[in-house]
Each structure stands twice: as C-alpha cells, then as structure tokens.
C-alpha cells in the first residue's frame, strides 16, 4: 500500500501535538496551497495522490455531470 492504512480515532487529536506535521514533511509532500482540479474542486493533498484524485474527480463528473 503506497501510503499505509489509517485506523485512528480523530476526536480531540487536532488539539494535541500528536498530529502536527513537521515543516520538512509538509514541504516535501504537500503543495504550497490548494490546487484547483478540472471539476472546480480546490484541495490540498499529498503530491503522490494528485493524479489519482484528478482521475477520480473526472470520473465522478463524467458519471454525474449535473451533480
């Protein structure tokens, strides 16, 4: 699995430092800001997922064009 499998209870984690992302990890793995995809959705996701997310969003748009 490319990015691993996640199984966490997220309630309250945002207030702890446990989920803090280091600056070096952020600069290596995330774009500087949200990117606009062909569907008009703006998102900031891991750089290795960009193409897959674009393809998934395009497939949803093709399947449900008025959605």
Gaussian input, Z-matrix of N, CA and C with variables (Angstrom, degrees):
# hf/3-21g

backbone

0 1
 N
 C     1     B1
 C     2     B2     1     A1
 N     3     B3     2     A2     1     D1
 C     4     B4     3     A3     2     D2
 C     5     B5     4     A4     3     D3
 N     6     B6     5     A5     4     D4
 C     7     B7     6     A6     5     D5
 C     8     B8     7     A7     6     D6
 N     9     B9     8     A8     7     D7
 C    10    B10     9     A9     8     D8
 C    11    B11    10    A10     9     D9
 N    12    B12    11    A11    10    D10
 C    13    B13    12    A12    11    D11
 C    14    B14    13    A13    12    D12
 N    15    B15    14    A14    13    D13
 C    16    B16    15    A15    14    D14
 C    17    B17    16    A16    15    D15
 N    18    B18    17    A17    16    D16
 C    19    B19    18    A18    17    D17
 C    20    B20    19    A19    18    D18
 N    21    B21    20    A20    19    D19
 C    22    B22    21    A21    20    D20
 C    23    B23    22    A22    21    D21
 N    24    B24    23    A23    22    D22
 C    25    B25    24    A24    23    D23
 C    26    B26    25    A25    24    D24
 N    27    B27    26    A26    25    D25
 C    28    B28    27    A27    26    D26
 C    29    B29    28    A28    27    D27
 N    30    B30    29    A29    28    D28
 C    31    B31    30    A30    29    D29
 C    32    B32    31    A31    30    D30
 N    33    B33    32    A32    31    D31
 C    34    B34    33    A33    32    D32
 C    35    B35    34    A34    33    D33
 N    36    B36    35    A35    34    D34
 C    37    B37    36    A36    35    D35
 C    38    B38    37    A37    36    D36
 N    39    B39    38    A38    37    D37
 C    40    B40    39    A39    38    D38
 C    41    B41    40    A40    39    D39
 N    42    B42    41    A41    40    D40
 C    43    B43    42    A42    41    D41
 C    44    B44    43    A43    42    D42
 N    45    B45    44    A44    43    D43
 C    46    B46    45    A45    44    D44
 C    47    B47    46    A46    45    D45
 N    48    B48    47    A47    46    D46
 C    49    B49    48    A48    47    D47
 C    50    B50    49    A49    48    D48
 N    51    B51    50    A50    49    D49
 C    52    B52    51    A51    50    D50
 C    53    B53    52    A52    51    D51
 N    54    B54    53    A53    52    D52
 C    55    B55    54    A54    53    D53
 C    56    B56    55    A55    54    D54
 N    57    B57    56    A56    55    D55
 C    58    B58    57    A57    56    D56
 C    59    B59    58    A58    57    D57
 N    60    B60    59    A59    58    D58
 C    61    B61    60    A60    59    D59
 C    62    B62    61    A61    60    D60
 N    63    B63    62    A62    61    D61
 C    64    B64    63    A63    62    D62
 C    65    B65    64    A64    63    D63
 N    66    B66    65    A65    64    D64
 C    67    B67    66    A66    65    D65
 C    68    B68    67    A67    66    D66
 N    69    B69    68    A68    67    D67
 C    70    B70    69    A69    68    D68
 C    71    B71    70    A70    69    D69
 N    72    B72    71    A71    70    D70
 C    73    B73    72    A72    71    D71
 C    74    B74    73    A73    72    D72
 N    75    B75    74    A74    73    D73
 C    76    B76    75    A75    74    D74
 C    77    B77    76    A76    75    D75
 N    78    B78    77    A77    76    D76
 C    79    B79    78    A78    77    D77
 C    80    B80    79    A79    78    D78
 N    81    B81    80    A80    79    D79
 C    82    B82    81    A81    80    D80
 C    83    B83    82    A82    81    D81
 N    84    B84    83    A83    82    D82
 C    85    B85    84    A84    83    D83
 C    86    B86    85    A85    84    D84
 N    87    B87    86    A86    85    D85
 C    88    B88    87    A87    86    D86
 C    89    B89    88    A88    87    D87
 N    90    B90    89    A89    88    D88
 C    91    B91    90    A90    89    D89
 C    92    B92    91    A91    90    D90
 N    93    B93    92    A92    91    D91
 C    94    B94    93    A93    92    D92
 C    95    B95    94    A94    93    D93
 N    96    B96    95    A95    94    D94
 C    97    B97    96    A96    95    D95
 C    98    B98    97    A97    96    D96
 N    99    B99    98    A98    97    D97
 C   100   B100    99    A99    98    D98
 C   101   B101   100   A100    99    D99
 N   102   B102   101   A101   100   D100
 C   103   B103   102   A102   101   D101
 C   104   B104   103   A103   102   D102
 N   105   B105   104   A104   103   D103
 C   106   B106   105   A105   104   D104
 C   107   B107   106   A106   105   D105
 N   108   B108   107   A107   106   D106
 C   109   B109   108   A108   107   D107
 C   110   B110   109   A109   108   D108
 N   111   B111   110   A110   109   D109
 C   112   B112   111   A111   110   D110
 C   113   B113   112   A112   111   D111
 N   114   B114   113   A113   112   D112
 C   115   B115   114   A114   113   D113
 C   116   B116   115   A115   114   D114
 N   117   B117   116   A116   115   D115
 C   118   B118   117   A117   116   D116
 C   119   B119   118   A118   117   D117
 N   120   B120   119   A119   118   D118
 C   121   B121   120   A120   119   D119
 C   122   B122   121   A121   120   D120
 N   123   B123   122   A122   121   D121
 C   124   B124   123   A123   122   D122
 C   125   B125   124   A124   123   D123
 N   126   B126   125   A125   124   D124
 C   127   B127   126   A126   125   D125
 C   128   B128   127   A127   126   D126
 N   129   B129   128   A128   127   D127
 C   130   B130   129   A129   128   D128
 C   131   B131   130   A130   129   D129
 N   132   B132   131   A131   130   D130
 C   133   B133   132   A132   131   D131
 C   134   B134   133   A133   132   D132
 N   135   B135   134   A134   133   D133
 C   136   B136   135   A135   134   D134
 C   137   B137   136   A136   135   D135
 N   138   B138   137   A137   136   D136
 C   139   B139   138   A138   137   D137
 C   140   B140   139   A139   138   D138
 N   141   B141   140   A140   139   D139
 C   142   B142   141   A141   140   D140
 C   143   B143   142   A142   141   D141
 N   144   B144   143   A143   142   D142
 C   145   B145   144   A144   143   D143
 C   146   B146   145   A145   144   D144
 N   147   B147   146   A146   145   D145
 C   148   B148   147   A147   146   D146
 C   149   B149   148   A148   147   D147
 N   150   B150   149   A149   148   D148
 C   151   B151   150   A150   149   D149
 C   152   B152   151   A151   150   D150
 N   153   B153   152   A152   151   D151
 C   154   B154   153   A153   152   D152
 C   155   B155   154   A154   153   D153
 N   156   B156   155   A155   154   D154
 C   157   B157   156   A156   155   D155
 C   158   B158   157   A157   156   D156
 N   159   B159   158   A158   157   D157
 C   160   B160   159   A159   158   D158
 C   161   B161   160   A160   159   D159
 N   162   B162   161   A161   160   D160
 C   163   B163   162   A162   161   D161
 C   164   B164   163   A163   162   D162
 N   165   B165   164   A164   163   D163
 C   166   B166   165   A165   164   D164
 C   167   B167   166   A166   165   D165
 N   168   B168   167   A167   166   D166
 C   169   B169   168   A168   167   D167
 C   170   B170   169   A169   168   D168
 N   171   B171   170   A170   169   D169
 C   172   B172   171   A171   170   D170
 C   173   B173   172   A172   171   D171
 N   174   B174   173   A173   172   D172
 C   175   B175   174   A174   173   D173
 C   176   B176   175   A175   174   D174
 N   177   B177   176   A176   175   D175
 C   178   B178   177   A177   176   D176
 C   179   B179   178   A178   177   D177
 N   180   B180   179   A179   178   D178
 C   181   B181   180   A180   179   D179
 C   182   B182   181   A181   180   D180
 N   183   B183   182   A182   181   D181
 C   184   B184   183   A183   182   D182
 C   185   B185   184   A184   183   D183
 N   186   B186   185   A185   184   D184
 C   187   B187   186   A186   185   D185
 C   188   B188   187   A187   186   D186
 N   189   B189   188   A188   187   D187
 C   190   B190   189   A189   188   D188
 C   191   B191   190   A190   189   D189
 N   192   B192   191   A191   190   D190
 C   193   B193   192   A192   191   D191
 C   194   B194   193   A193   192   D192
 N   195   B195   194   A194   193   D193
 C   196   B196   195   A195   194   D194
 C   197   B197   196   A196   195   D195
 N   198   B198   197   A197   196   D196
 C   199   B199   198   A198   197   D197
 C   200   B200   199   A199   198   D198

   B1=1.4427
   B2=1.5301
   B3=1.2952
   B4=1.4580
   B5=1.5241
   B6=1.3057
   B7=1.4633
   B8=1.5182
   B9=1.2924
   B10=1.4566
   B11=1.5147
   B12=1.3004
   B13=1.4557
   B14=1.5233
   B15=1.3181
   B16=1.4441
   B17=1.5232
   B18=1.2995
   B19=1.4564
   B20=1.5207
   B21=1.3212
   B22=1.4596
   B23=1.5145
   B24=1.3066
   B25=1.4497
   B26=1.5309
   B27=1.3211
   B28=1.4577
   B29=1.5216
   B30=1.3088
   B31=1.4638
   B32=1.5258
   B33=1.2977
   B34=1.4597
   B35=1.5114
   B36=1.3219
   B37=1.4653
   B38=1.5211
   B39=1.3197
   B40=1.4552
   B41=1.5188
   B42=1.3268
   B43=1.4598
   B44=1.5265
   B45=1.3144
   B46=1.4657
   B47=1.5157
   B48=1.2970
   B49=1.4620
   B50=1.5251
   B51=1.3293
   B52=1.4553
   B53=1.5203
   B54=1.3196
   B55=1.4561
   B56=1.5232
   B57=1.3113
   B58=1.4591
   B59=1.5252
   B60=1.3257
   B61=1.4577
   B62=1.5211
   B63=1.3081
   B64=1.4531
   B65=1.5114
   B66=1.3103
   B67=1.4671
   B68=1.5238
   B69=1.3196
   B70=1.4689
   B71=1.5260
   B72=1.3509
   B73=1.4630
   B74=1.5206
   B75=1.3176
   B76=1.4683
   B77=1.5223
   B78=1.3217
   B79=1.4635
   B80=1.5258
   B81=1.3235
   B82=1.4633
   B83=1.5332
   B84=1.3366
   B85=1.4595
   B86=1.5198
   B87=1.3180
   B88=1.4632
   B89=1.5202
   B90=1.3292
   B91=1.4659
   B92=1.5306
   B93=1.3016
   B94=1.4668
   B95=1.5262
   B96=1.3306
   B97=1.4622
   B98=1.5247
   B99=1.3137
   B100=1.4635
   B101=1.5138
   B102=1.3221
   B103=1.4553
   B104=1.5172
   B105=1.3295
   B106=1.4518
   B107=1.5165
   B108=1.3193
   B109=1.4587
   B110=1.5243
   B111=1.3172
   B112=1.4732
   B113=1.5203
   B114=1.3210
   B115=1.4647
   B116=1.5219
   B117=1.3261
   B118=1.4541
   B119=1.5238
   B120=1.3144
   B121=1.4654
   B122=1.5199
   B123=1.3217
   B124=1.4585
   B125=1.5209
   B126=1.3274
   B127=1.4593
   B128=1.5157
   B129=1.2995
   B130=1.4676
   B131=1.5246
   B132=1.3128
   B133=1.4547
   B134=1.5259
   B135=1.2988
   B136=1.4619
   B137=1.5257
   B138=1.3276
   B139=1.4628
   B140=1.5281
   B141=1.3283
   B142=1.4585
   B143=1.5284
   B144=1.3182
   B145=1.4619
   B146=1.5201
   B147=1.3116
   B148=1.4639
   B149=1.5237
   B150=1.3147
   B151=1.4631
   B152=1.5280
   B153=1.3293
   B154=1.4639
   B155=1.5225
   B156=1.3332
   B157=1.4582
   B158=1.5174
   B159=1.3111
   B160=1.4705
   B161=1.5231
   B162=1.3261
   B163=1.4626
   B164=1.5266
   B165=1.3192
   B166=1.4671
   B167=1.5215
   B168=1.3131
   B169=1.4679
   B170=1.5208
   B171=1.3272
   B172=1.4655
   B173=1.5281
   B174=1.3318
   B175=1.4667
   B176=1.5291
   B177=1.3133
   B178=1.4652
   B179=1.5222
   B180=1.3074
   B181=1.4714
   B182=1.5292
   B183=1.3288
   B184=1.4561
   B185=1.5226
   B186=1.3167
   B187=1.4589
   B188=1.5243
   B189=1.3258
   B190=1.4795
   B191=1.5328
   B192=1.3269
   B193=1.4649
   B194=1.5241
   B195=1.3247
   B196=1.4674
   B197=1.5203
   B198=1.3017
   B199=1.4580
   B200=1.4766
   A1=108.09
   A2=117.14
   A3=122.54
   A4=113.99
   A5=117.50
   A6=120.12
   A7=113.36
   A8=118.27
   A9=120.76
   A10=111.58
   A11=115.09
   A12=121.53
   A13=108.15
   A14=116.63
   A15=121.09
   A16=110.70
   A17=116.28
   A18=122.09
   A19=107.09
   A20=115.86
   A21=121.31
   A22=110.75
   A23=115.65
   A24=121.94
   A25=106.33
   A26=117.38
   A27=121.45
   A28=115.91
   A29=118.70
   A30=120.64
   A31=110.14
   A32=116.84
   A33=121.75
   A34=115.29
   A35=118.32
   A36=119.05
   A37=112.79
   A38=117.61
   A39=119.51
   A40=112.54
   A41=117.60
   A42=120.05
   A43=112.07
   A44=117.27
   A45=119.86
   A46=109.17
   A47=116.85
   A48=119.94
   A49=111.10
   A50=117.96
   A51=121.45
   A52=112.35
   A53=117.13
   A54=120.42
   A55=113.15
   A56=118.11
   A57=120.97
   A58=110.26
   A59=116.44
   A60=121.36
   A61=108.34
   A62=116.74
   A63=121.23
   A64=111.38
   A65=116.33
   A66=121.53
   A67=111.88
   A68=117.93
   A69=119.62
   A70=110.87
   A71=117.51
   A72=120.21
   A73=109.77
   A74=117.03
   A75=121.29
   A76=110.18
   A77=117.93
   A78=119.85
   A79=112.55
   A80=117.54
   A81=120.73
   A82=113.18
   A83=117.86
   A84=120.08
   A85=116.69
   A86=117.94
   A87=121.06
   A88=110.09
   A89=117.54
   A90=119.01
   A91=109.20
   A92=116.42
   A93=120.93
   A94=112.44
   A95=116.79
   A96=120.44
   A97=108.96
   A98=115.20
   A99=119.52
   A100=109.73
   A101=115.80
   A102=121.45
   A103=108.49
   A104=116.25
   A105=120.54
   A106=108.73
   A107=115.87
   A108=121.83
   A109=109.88
   A110=117.17
   A111=121.43
   A112=112.70
   A113=117.50
   A114=121.51
   A115=112.50
   A116=116.98
   A117=121.39
   A118=112.92
   A119=116.86
   A120=121.09
   A121=109.00
   A122=115.71
   A123=121.14
   A124=107.67
   A125=116.73
   A126=120.97
   A127=110.29
   A128=114.29
   A129=121.24
   A130=106.20
   A131=116.89
   A132=120.08
   A133=109.36
   A134=116.18
   A135=123.03
   A136=109.37
   A137=116.92
   A138=120.92
   A139=112.62
   A140=117.96
   A141=120.38
   A142=111.93
   A143=117.25
   A144=121.02
   A145=113.11
   A146=117.50
   A147=121.59
   A148=112.72
   A149=118.11
   A150=120.95
   A151=111.87
   A152=116.74
   A153=119.89
   A154=111.62
   A155=116.81
   A156=119.63
   A157=110.46
   A158=117.28
   A159=121.25
   A160=110.10
   A161=117.76
   A162=121.46
   A163=111.15
   A164=117.33
   A165=120.86
   A166=110.96
   A167=116.80
   A168=119.93
   A169=111.22
   A170=117.43
   A171=121.01
   A172=110.51
   A173=116.91
   A174=120.23
   A175=111.21
   A176=116.38
   A177=119.74
   A178=109.80
   A179=117.01
   A180=120.28
   A181=110.87
   A182=117.89
   A183=120.70
   A184=111.75
   A185=116.75
   A186=121.73
   A187=111.60
   A188=116.10
   A189=122.28
   A190=108.60
   A191=118.87
   A192=121.01
   A193=115.60
   A194=118.38
   A195=119.15
   A196=112.65
   A197=117.36
   A198=121.86
   A199=112.86
   D1=130.30
   D2=-172.60
   D3=-60.94
   D4=-48.49
   D5=-175.46
   D6=-112.40
   D7=3.34
   D8=179.91
   D9=92.67
   D10=179.84
   D11=-179.75
   D12=-120.09
   D13=132.96
   D14=-174.88
   D15=-111.00
   D16=133.19
   D17=177.62
   D18=-146.27
   D19=84.53
   D20=-175.55
   D21=-128.46
   D22=154.33
   D23=170.93
   D24=-94.99
   D25=109.14
   D26=-169.59
   D27=-84.85
   D28=-13.26
   D29=-177.45
   D30=-58.52
   D31=123.50
   D32=176.80
   D33=85.62
   D34=-9.66
   D35=-177.56
   D36=-69.14
   D37=-27.93
   D38=-177.78
   D39=-66.76
   D40=-20.59
   D41=179.17
   D42=-91.65
   D43=-6.05
   D44=177.51
   D45=-102.95
   D46=162.52
   D47=179.04
   D48=-83.31
   D49=-1.16
   D50=-177.84
   D51=-60.81
   D52=-32.79
   D53=-177.43
   D54=-98.50
   D55=6.49
   D56=-178.91
   D57=-64.92
   D58=136.80
   D59=178.09
   D60=-99.24
   D61=129.88
   D62=178.53
   D63=-68.20
   D64=149.18
   D65=-177.74
   D66=-59.68
   D67=-37.93
   D68=-179.45
   D69=-68.22
   D70=-37.75
   D71=177.48
   D72=-66.17
   D73=-43.84
   D74=-179.76
   D75=-59.79
   D76=-48.25
   D77=-177.45
   D78=-66.97
   D79=-28.27
   D80=179.97
   D81=-84.47
   D82=-23.52
   D83=-170.00
   D84=-122.50
   D85=-12.33
   D86=-179.45
   D87=-123.31
   D88=145.70
   D89=173.34
   D90=-67.49
   D91=161.51
   D92=-176.98
   D93=-62.46
   D94=-29.81
   D95=-179.77
   D96=-149.55
   D97=178.40
   D98=177.21
   D99=-62.74
   D100=144.60
   D101=177.21
   D102=-107.88
   D103=146.15
   D104=177.39
   D105=-94.01
   D106=124.58
   D107=179.88
   D108=-91.40
   D109=168.24
   D110=-175.25
   D111=-60.04
   D112=-20.94
   D113=178.75
   D114=-82.98
   D115=-6.70
   D116=-176.86
   D117=93.77
   D118=-8.37
   D119=178.23
   D120=-72.99
   D121=136.46
   D122=176.83
   D123=-107.17
   D124=129.28
   D125=-178.12
   D126=-150.31
   D127=155.37
   D128=175.44
   D129=-122.27
   D130=106.39
   D131=-177.91
   D132=-131.62
   D133=168.10
   D134=179.86
   D135=-50.49
   D136=136.62
   D137=-175.56
   D138=-60.05
   D139=-28.33
   D140=-179.68
   D141=-76.60
   D142=-11.51
   D143=179.35
   D144=-99.63
   D145=-9.96
   D146=-173.78
   D147=-51.24
   D148=-54.25
   D149=-176.41
   D150=-64.04
   D151=-39.20
   D152=178.58
   D153=-66.94
   D154=-39.88
   D155=177.54
   D156=-65.68
   D157=-41.96
   D158=177.41
   D159=-58.88
   D160=-45.13
   D161=-179.69
   D162=-64.95
   D163=-41.80
   D164=179.70
   D165=-64.73
   D166=-44.17
   D167=179.22
   D168=-64.87
   D169=-39.05
   D170=178.39
   D171=-65.23
   D172=-37.86
   D173=178.33
   D174=-66.15
   D175=-41.67
   D176=177.75
   D177=-63.89
   D178=-42.90
   D179=179.99
   D180=-64.47
   D181=-38.52
   D182=178.56
   D183=-68.46
   D184=-34.98
   D185=-179.11
   D186=-76.81
   D187=-37.79
   D188=-177.48
   D189=-126.61
   D190=71.13
   D191=-173.11
   D192=-61.81
   D193=-27.12
   D194=-178.34
   D195=-99.05
   D196=4.29
   D197=-177.05
   D198=-75.48

